[in-house]
Amino acid sequence: MTRTNLVATGLALGIALCTGVAAAQGSNTLAAVKARGHLLCGAHPGAPGFSQPNSRGEYTGFDADHCRAIAAAIFGDPQAIRFRPLSSQQRLTAVQTGEIDVLIRTTTWSMARDTTSGLNVTNVTFYDGQGFLVRTKLGLKSAKELDGATICVTSGTTNELNLADWARANNLRIQPLVIDQNDETRKAYESGRCDAFTTDASQLAGIRTALPVPAEHVVLPDIISKEPLGPYVRHGDDQWFDLVRWTMFALVEAEELGVTSKNVDEMLKAPNPNIQRLLGVSGGFGKMIGLDDRWAYNAIKAVGNYGEIFDRNLGKESPLGLARGINALWNKGGLIYAPPIR
């Protein structure tokens, strides 16, 4: 064997060994989580309604509650969790390297991320679209009136790419002000360094409520992209993928079946076979994903069904007051849909 062949063989063996170790690590996420005693969930450092720490340092929001649902499904305890605040640039790497077990952080499902990052999106938990926040004194009715404007956008996001595409497609001259951290992007807009702030419209609604005088700002009606948001996990661990996916689906199924955090104990006695399978009374579905059969019961008891989570953090019970819109259940005019548990 020549020296060249020896080097090539050595490299191949090294790559195979590294790949094998990575695969072994990636295929035991649930075991690692159980051994650690808590879930590591990637979080947004400050997205009102989705994920942000309160005055006690506890993470609250739509995404945070979905993280807690997974912890409850595994441990029966929604507090068996540690949140890792991550910037837009850090978030995908944190999943890839195993720094976190799951990323639920207003992260868009795109083809490039799904096929080249070594990650999988389990399902869509929120359908969003990119919009624009501007000052009401500008008197703008449409984002297309922003020709010549400076627009704040966070780097490492699909929003940055969408903004460039939108401006090109509409022959608009804009000056992007690209900033690393979302909170710094908000501060740049608030201080007047840019004429508009662009990100997902639901986030803009939350950001607006946190501004000193919300009435001085408005989210324009234009939506320039599709932003399906959902949990990210590493490639190579089908059991963990299934566990996260079906925990998300269970919350949706619970809303459709009328199972809530308040009536879930009473529903254990319901004769409906669909409810019995969901709550672990029959079927043995927890074992299919490596959990106790009460996995979905525990998640629903802890954080409520999908509708409860939405209303509490984003909807009618929250400062944002967002309508369900396309995030209503499929049988109520929306896109939220869960396959059957059977």
Sequence and secondary structure as in RCSB ss.txt:
>XXXX:A:sequence
MTRTNLVATGLALGIALCTGVAAAQGSNTLAAVKARGHLLCGAHPGAPGFSQPNSRGEYTGFDADHCRAIAAAIF
GDPQAIRFRPLSSQQRLTAVQTGEIDVLIRTTTWSMARDTTSGLNVTNVTFYDGQGFLVRTKLGLKSAKELDGAT
ICVTSGTTNELNLADWARANNLRIQPLVIDQNDETRKAYESGRCDAFTTDASQLAGIRTALPVPAEHVVLPDIIS
KEPLGPYVRHGDDQWFDLVRWTMFALVEAEELGVTSKNVDEMLKAPNPNIQRLLGVSGGFGKMIGLDDRWAYNAI
KAVGNYGEIFDRNLGKESPLGLARGINALWNKGGLIYAPPIR
>XXXX:A:secstr
  HHHHHHHHHHHHHHHHHHHHHHHHTTHHHHHHHHTSEEEEE SSBTTTBEE TTS EESHHHHHHHHHHHHHH
S TTSEEEEE  TTTHHHHHHTTS SEE SS B  HHHHHHSSEEE   SEEE EEEEEEGGG  SSGGGGTT E
EEEETTSHHHHHHHHHHHHTT   EEEEESSHHHHHHHHHTTSSSEEEEEHHHHHHHHHHSSSGGGEEE S   S
 EEE  EEETT HHHHHHHHHHHHHHHHHHHHT  TTTHHHHTT   HHHHHHTTSSS  GGGGTS TTHHHHHH
HHH  HHHHHHHHTSTTSSS    GGGSBGGGTSSB      
